[in-house]
Amino acid sequence: MFRNFEPKIDESKVVLDRINIVTPPPGPNARKVKEAIDKYSTQFCGTYPLVMTPSGLGKGAYVVDIDGNTFLDWNSMIATVPLGYNHPAMIEVAMKYSKRAPLKIAGDDFYTLERIRLQEKLAEITPKQITRSFLVNSGAEAVENAIKIAYWYTKRPLGVSVEGAFHGRTLGALSFTNSNIQHKENFPTLPAKRIPFVAEGEDPEPAIEKVYRLLYQDAAPSDVAFFIFEPIQGEGGYRIPNREYIRALRDITKDKGIMLIADEVQAGMGRSGKFWAHEYFDIEVDLMTSGKALQVGAAMGTDENFPLQPKDACRVSSTWGGGDIFAMAIGLAVIETIEKENLIENARKQGEYMLHELKKLAQDFPQYIKNPRGRGLFVGIDITDKKAFDPEAKKLRNKIVDLAYENGLLVLGAGWSSIRFAPPLVVGKKEIDEGMGVLRKILESL
């Protein structure tokens, strides 16, 4: 049925430089596709039924749905489209590879130029101690392999993550995910311990004491292979860690021979206003991960901690690892475009402006907006300042997200009752003002 389904959209009338809702979303085409996907999928977790056009209509921060509606994307498809839609650099790569097949090979068994070009660039843009990378399909797989490397290197059985963390949904990564109990229900886990999350402005000393208690009462330093942390928590609510706390964790782990892993899957690649968000803490990590904006997953580390492995029994390997030629070429083009167009500086500048405007909204609507925060274009707000889980706050958060979609603005929830904003790195003041106008309209209607 859907093989021959081509929605009729007059593309000459589609608007690409502002929000333009021509049919209340979801329109009839979007509803049709959603119902079919819901029928055939095991589970589909879409926040709202946005269905892109087959031709991929969109420009910059604007994306067009299958009914001809133009949306302003303030989540970059969960930080996976850092350059927005139809950026010329991306089109150039797509055209170059459009007449080539196959575009996926067994990349850990056969060599490609695309692989070394991306790995060479990763070594150039990562901190000086990070010299090697293992490429895979996704951020969760990057985490899986980072923790495998830590287990192998330390020969220790236990891993430690932070309360509210999200590291992926594969079983190993899920063991250290803690942002939503429903992600983990009825799944077995690897041996894991939790340490507190400490936000900016909070006293880190009580949490540091708990870390020592964990190491000397709940376990032993000789049992712990790694600590893994997000330099800015993503799914957990776009929360910014306390700098002193993270630096203390680095000192503790270094002293005890424990590996420190920075999960940069969502916060990395310039989104925070630095290429890598852990640079804000002035620390050296042992391992780090990337994904999403990079288009492939990458587990990265030093010459020392990557395992030597016999060719007939590779400990760290994957059929498609380093084998999606097109994705690697796109990933390289993303990095080069970020550098060429100075998009990290733009993320910093526009993020400061977005945060300034959100703080004004918080002053005007204190009953709805709490704790605007962010680094670069990694920005979040809370719908309540209550510490305990508040069902009414979550319900209100979800209502605001739905109303934003209906009014042409794409945002996402995070944590229990937070909203996250992660526009493409190419976003400008105009798009921020337009989105703020939508939010203001929604808050006035509540």
Summary of the structure (lengths in Angstrom):
residues: 446
radius of gyration: 21.9
end to end distance: 40.9
largest distance: 67.6
contacts: 1558
relative contact order: 0.15
helix: 40%
strand: 16%
